[in-house]
Amino acid sequence: MNKAELVTAIASKTKMTKSQIENYLDVTLNIIQKTVSSGEEVKIVGFGSFCKTVRKAKTGRNPKTGQTIKVPNTTVPRFKPGKEFKDLVKN
């Protein structure tokens, strides 16, 4: 499912227009991104949590030359699904 399909699905279950839904979705995602990028965690009970995490430095290999290289620490976003979401996917 892509964003347009999600907007259509939400609009069909509510009495809101697609443009209203798209605006709400854009604002929601923007708030989540800004909050996580500032170092705070966003928790949505029953769905999951979004957080900022650091990947440790590691040694990698250039696939073209085979040369060993150092990959530095990097900060990435992470999503951890909640129990209800995990259970729904499992069944």
Buried (B, 14 or more C-beta within 10 A) or exposed (E): EEEEEEBBEBBEEEEBEEEBBBEBBEEEEEEBEEBBEEEEEBEEEEEBBBBBEEEEEEEEEEEEEEEEEEEEEEEEEEEEBBEEBEEEEEE
